[in-house]
Every structure is written in C-alpha cells, then in structure tokens.
Amino acid sequence: MILHLALACFAASSDKLDPTAHFGLSIASAGDLDGDGVPDLLIGDGSRHEDDNGPGRVWVISGGDGRVLDLLLGRNVEEGQPARFGLSLATLGDLDRDGVPDFVVGAYGDGSRSRDKPRGTRMGFARVYSGRDRRVLREFIGDRTDDGFGCSVAAAGDIDRDGTPDIVIGASGSPQDDRHAGYVRILSGRDGSVLRTVRQRPDSWLSGLFDREPKSWIRFGSSIVNLGDLDADGIPDLAIGVPGSFPGRSARGSVEVFSASTGEALFTIDRRRDDRGNMALGGAIARLGDVNSDGVCDFLVSRIDVAVWICSGKDGSTIREIEDPGRYGYLRGFGHSLAALGDLDGDGVPDFAVGCEEDLDSGDQYDATVFSGRDGSELGVLEAGHEFVVVAAAGDVDGDGVPDVLASRWESGQVKVISGRTGETLRTIRRPPEIR
C-alpha cells in the first residue's frame, strides 16, 4: 500500500511570486539524473504572456526527495534579451554517452506575437544540456527573429541510424510575415548538424501560387511528437501540430504526419465536425501506444476546448473520441496538455491524462483527468481547482511498478507528483527560492 505522503518539499519564498513567472508552466520527467534509481523532474518557470520580460528558468528537481539539483537560467543569444526560456522541455536520451539521459530546453522569442505589434529582435533558440552536470552540449538558433524557433522540442529517436538519439525543434512562424511560415528541424544528436527541415506545404498547387496564407498551415510546428516507425522503414516518424490560429487571426487546424527519413507527408488529420471549425486542432499531441492491437503506435490529438481523439498510427482515423466531461462549463482549455502514462489499470492498454490550460481565465474550474485507453472511460480526477493544470508523465517515482503523473497548478506555483495506482499526492513541490 502506498502511503499518502502529503509533503511540501519546499516552503514558498517569502516574497510574492514573480508575476512574469509561472512555476510549472511546462513539466517533464528527466529520467534518473542523480543515480538514485528514481526519475527526476524538469519544471519550467517562465512567462506564458507575450509582453512579459522575465528571462525564464528551468528547475531540475530530484524525484526521490524533491531537492533542487540545479537551476538553469535562459538569456537570448542576441542582445541578452529574454526569449521565454523553458516554455518547452524534452528528455532526449544519452547523447554524450556518459550513462545519464540528457535533455533540451526551448526558448522561442516572439514567434506568437500578433500582427498589430512591432517586430521584435528576439531569436528563438534551444539548448541541449548534459543530464549529469547540466553543461550545455549544443545550442541551436532559429533562422530569423520572431520565427518562433524553440516553441516545441522533442526527442526524435535515431533518425540517421548512428546510434545517438536525435532532436527535433519546432518554429511556429511569424504572424507578421506570411512568407516566413513555420518549419520543423531535425538535428543530429551526435554533432548538431541539420538532418532535415520539414516545411509547411500549401493546401494545393494553386493556393501555394497565389495564397499567402494557406488556411490549414498557420502555426506549423507548434507541437511535435515522435510516433515511432509508422511506415516500416526502420526510422521513427513525426506528428506535427498546426493549431491554426495566432492572436487576431484564425484558420482551421490540422495534424500532419511525416516520414522523418524522407520528409514526405504520410497522412493528415483534419476534422470539420462543428461550426467552430478546427481551430486549435493539434494544439497538443502525445504518443500513446498500440491501442487497437494492429502493431502500429497510436496517438492522442486534442481539439482544445472540445475533445481529445485517439488516432490510428496507421492512417490517422479516429479510434475513439473523448469529449470534455463538462463538469465546470466550457472554455477551460480541455486538452491543452496531454500525457501518455502507460497501463495504469492493468488491462494491457496504455492510459492517458488530459489537462486544462485556458488562454484566458474564464472563471471555470480546471482539473487533470485520467482516461482509459481501452474504452475512454474516466479512471479518476487527479487535480481540481481554479488554477490552470498541466499534465505530464512522471515515470514510476514511488517504485510500485505503476507509472505516476505530474500535474502543475501553475497559477499557485505548485507541481504535484501523483500516484498512478491510487491517485494520491505523493509530493507537492512549490517554487523554491532562487539559488543563484
């Protein structure tokens, strides 16, 4: 039986939380960095607001006892300007072959600013850190200012078959220049060289020739997931989210699945099911596992505020649709974050969590809900309250053989580690005082 620890690992700083920082805005399991056999945590602590000037930071936290292993601070490579460091996080695997997993942090500058604001000078970037000692192994920079480079980061798997995990970084494009649309870059984990750049394609040859704003390709690369090998060529493939909106603009969203080896499109998920169209379709994606037993990895796609789909990795068709349970109304950002958790209920099918993170505080309630991968039923509500909630997989923190869950209430500066077996809170981590 797992004890409910109800621990507060850190007392909150005596000062009021920095209004430009949101502790837990992004969260991820880092793997075992300190050698204690327990997965450790990455916690982003930066601004979600475009006009905030905080530099952003990432806390590296022990999953075993909650102590601070490190604090990483981000400054832009150009003119020392902040670039929303820590908004995206991903564990990559062991790039430097020291036996400890490494990770990447994205800082995407001004890429989502609306048209009516002046162009900035911030270059998006991403840094790859050693999991052992947090030295910078690689730094990648976007093609131009304001292109949103670093808005999403992910482990690509071994694309070039050199035995080292590779990296994929998204640049969601600039709303101020339609010609500078989004792209996704696959980079070598061994030497940092560019393996492939996947760019948006127009709706058709005709729209590509005459239409400067292809309706289904706005914010290309806002989310990226390695889906494993879908086309049986021995190389992992990618799902790329195209949520289809900037502030002040709208367009239908989609998810585009590409062969990482060739850059060719395999299939598109593009639903037109309601009067609101597909805006925000693909805002979050997660690799789930083989739900329908066809030998191909399936995945999760959200249409934020409406539903989450389990989609077939074979052809993109909908296996199951999970609608917002609607406990607290609407416009609460249901599906803004997704976490594939593994098999929690022992039925042999992977399960998942859905978090809520509304762009505008509508006054609704927010929660993290765990759903069955087999039939879409609710397995439990993990966190509820007025704070926005982000979810991520934690790995097996308590050693009971069942994967655990991370849930952050970033408005109140808390990240919780929750038992996947019982739903009880194993640990509450509050924003620590600065250590440097």
Secondary structure, 3 states (H helix, E strand, C coil): CCCCCCCECCCCCCCCCCCCCEEEEEEEEEECCCCCCCCEEEEEEECCCCCCCCCCEEEEECCCCCCEEEEEECCCCCCCCCCCEEEEEEEEECCCCCCCCEEEEEECCCCCCCCCCCCCCCCCEEEEECCCCCCEEEEEECCCCCCCEEEEEEEEECCCCCCCCEEEEEECCCCCCCCCCCEEEEECCCCCCEEEEEECCCCCHHHHHHCCCCCCCCCCCCEEEEEECCCCCCCCEEEEEECCCCCCCCCCCEEEEECCCCCCEEEEECCCCCCCCCCCEEEEEEEEECCCCCCCCEEEEEECCCEEEEECCCCCCEEEEEECCCCCCCCCCEEEEEEEEECCCCCCCCEEEEEECCCCCCCCCEEEEEECCCCCCEEEEEEEECCCEEEEEEECCCCCCCCEEEEEECCCCEEEEECCCCCCEEEEEECCCCCC
